[in-house]
Amino acid sequence: MRDPSSFLRAEYDDLVKQELDWRLRVLGGASTPWCTVDGRRVLMFCSNNYLGLSNHPKLKEAAIEATKTHGVGSGSVRPIAGNMDLHVELERRLARFKRAEASLVYQTGFAANAGLIPQLAGKGDLIVSDELNHGSIIDGVRLSPAERRVYRHGDADDLSRVLDEAERASPRFRRILVITDGVFSMDGDVAPLDKVAALGAEHGAMVYVDDAHGEGVLGEGGRGIVSHYGLSREKVQVEMGTFSKAFGVVGGHVSGSQDLVSFAYNKSRTWLLSGSHPPAVVAACTAAVGVLEDEPAHVQRLWENTRYFKKAMADLGFDIGKSETPITPVMVGESGAAKRLSARLFEIGVFALPIVYPMVAQGKARIRTIMNAALTREDLDFAIGAFEKAGKELGLLAAKRPH
């Protein structure tokens, strides 16, 4: 009798053969600059923990205290019996931080995109998406019966063309939703949100930005890309984000008008049908918002480290792409070469993972490094030295000629 699941092994083996498989490493302890991975002490260089807040004492204390007072679980989904005072307080604090009318917390950033996008645009509507948007946006768009158009990455002129064509469509679309990442996670470039927002206003389109990698990084005090460009809430109707990166915890969220939030929690099935965050998580997220408000030095150090590392890597001769943020890709080309560079770095003492197809296009494999505010200058010099050593050994850098 034929095994109906035989394709699982066959497809996995094919990934291994093409050097496109993920091999999971194990973090043995906290996500700190120097940590234990697969039993080896290494320098963490690929975490999304931009500001080092996942180990901040205020976040840990808040999580412990909330567990003592509220237990380890909420007991339900929020619409029924899982809506704790802690959840309400987090949303109040987040909205104040974002300078928005209201905020809504989802279980994850992926849940926010997958749950809200299909509700904002349906049959008779149009979704216009940047070609390099995150997979969670792509999946959210696919869940909608709306028509879809894609514009060239970061190209406002091409977006204008798409919107002009949409206006001439017959029958006319009921609604148009334009979606873009704020910071693109593979290349570290920033969306021209000011131009996107202006085009949205010109064409009467709703603008949705996924700012997962912009929060804690861009804008006043790390408030994100909307703050970075000084845009009004009338120009960017949906600002989505996550607590799992610069905030150091886990969870997704959207900020905007009270109408947006009321609509979202009544319509998003990912929110309605998933258990709410445990008290410890919610309290830690609230504490993280407080840290960003009260301790601006974390964001300042992040950018100091970013500038230092980028300059050193470029001076060595590495191709670091067009990144404008603490995400710095070290471009390699082929997937196998990226995996070999990552493995050699790990042997030397730097944990930096390869990003390969299909996460990036064929021939665009890279080591994606992500800067951290908690790294010292000595840590950065160690990492730079490791890249130089491994790069020369693998033929990715030309050895310096003796004088």
PyMOL commands that set and color helices and strands:
alter all, ss='L'
color gray80, all
select helices_A, chain A and resi 6-17+53-55+57-70+85-98+109-120+135-142+156-167+193-203+220-222+225-228+258-267+269-272+279-294+297-316+335-348+377-393
alter helices_A, ss='H'
color red, helices_A
select strands_A, chain A and resi 34-37+40-44+102-106+126-130+147-151+176-181+206-210+238-242+252-256+327-333+350-351+354-355+365-370
alter strands_A, ss='S'
color yellow, strands_A
deselect
rebuild
show_as cartoon
